[in-house]
Every structure is written in structure tokens, then in C-alpha cells.
Amino acid sequence: MDGTLFDNDVLYDLSIEKTFQMYNLSLPVVVPRGTSLESYWDIILQHNSPPPISYRQWAEQIHISCSSLLSKEHIRLGITATLKKISEANIPQTCVSNTESKTIKKNFAKTGLKNFFAHIVGRDNVLTGKPTPIPYLKACEINRRLPSECIAIEDSETGIISAKEAGLNVIAYPNKNIKNCGFSKADFIITHATEVLEILDLNYLKFK
């Protein structure tokens, strides 16, 4: 659920756990952060008899639950100011996520972030999601840029693998739940969103 922008992993986990309780599902393995719901479902099916719910119904319940709980207060510290300064520098921004695009748009509208992103590449916009490179290659194509000309900001190992395999430079921005696990492939690791501005050399732009 776009953990690079939102501090909402707890909401995501609670929503998934709720469906496990409702449908008596179990999962004896740890699913990596950033895994698409489609891949998550495949893992569930490996460890459970066919559940009394379809994948689409299950995913929709999780999206509805997360979106209903999400608010501006869940935006990670410094994100809004950083997005604003990047926009002021006329650098196009694209959201690349394993979440479906309609959910991303709804979350952005609800939290006031929608105007910062020129494009959205959701799970429904590509044949395969992260950790394959396809989502980021799609984003580069949309922006008419070579992967080497682009920078991805990711909070999960799944996303970092996707971006690096696509040929992008990667900034890892761990959240408080994931921390630095599996981020060795990233080109940079930051602890605050505004550090992105230093990497992009945009600190000459004053906060407004």
C-alpha cells in the first residue's frame, strides 16, 4: 500500500489479518514486504484448502479496509514537502506500486497527494508486478526516459529488486517496521524523506 509515502503498514497488516480470521486462513511462512496481493494470494493457496472467497473479493476487502482507515496523518514525515519541492523543480514523478491504480488514486485524493504525480503505474497496468522489472520499465517508457536517467525511491526489498533489475538508481527509504533489512542493493539509504533533496541537489529550493 505505497509504504514509501504512507506509514500504513500496520493498517495493511491488520486488514490482511482480518481476512485470515474471517475465512479461517493460515500462513506458516513470512511474506516479504512489498509483495503484490496477487502473489500473496498464490502463497495462501499453497498452504490452505480453497477458501470460500475469490482472489478479487479478498483483495477488494483489503483495499476497502486500508483506504477507510488511511488519512493525511499517515503520510510519512517530510513526504509532502519533498514532493512539493521536486514538483517545483519540474521533475516528473510517477507512482509505481503493486497496488491497483484505482486504489492508489483514491488514496492520493483522500490524502491530498494526487497533484504531485504525473503518472501512476499500478499492478493492473502491467502484466507482472514487482519484484520483476516490468513496472519500472513501464514507468520509464511513459516518461520517455532511459532507466539510467531515473531514480526510484523504495521502502521494500521487493521494490528495490524491481527497480535495480530495470536499471534505475535506487534510494531505499525504510519505514519503522522494515528498517534496513535486504536493502544492500540500493544505491542510497535514507532515514528522512528530505534527504532525497540532497541526493537530487534540490536544497536550493526554499520550503514554502
C-alpha positions, 0 to 999 in steps of 0.5 A: 500500500505505497509504504514509501509515502504512507506509514500504513503498514500496520493498517495493511497488516491488520486488514490482511489479518482480518481476512485470515480470521474471517475465512479461517486462513493460515500462513506458516511462512513470512511474506516479504514486504512489498509483495503484490496481493496477487502473489500473496494470494498464490502463497495462501493457496499453497498452504490452505484448502480453497477458501470460500472467497475469490482472489478479487473479493479478498483483495477488494476487502483489503483495499476497502479496509486500508483506504477507510482507515488511511488519512493525511496523518499517515503520510510519512514525515517530510513526504509532502514537502519533498514532493512539493519541492521536486514538483517545483523543480519540474521533475516528473514523478510517477507512482509505481506500486503493486497496488491497483491504480484505482486504489492508489488514486483514491488514496492520493485524493483522500490524502491530498497527494494526487497533484504531485504525480504525473503518472501512476503505474499500478499492478493492473497496468502491467502484466507482472508486478514487482519484484520483476522489472516490468513496472519500472520499465513501464514507468520509464517508457511513459516518461520517455526516459532511459532507466539510467536517467531515473531514480526510484525511491523504495521502502521494500526489498521487493521494490528495490529488486524491481527497480535495480533489475530495470536499471534505475538508481535506487534510494531505499527509504525504510519505514519503522517496521522494515528498517534496513533489512535486504536493502544492500542493493540500493544505491542510497539509504535514507532515514528522512524523506528530505534527504532525497533533496540532497541526493537530487541537489534540490536544497536550493529550493526554499520550503514554502 
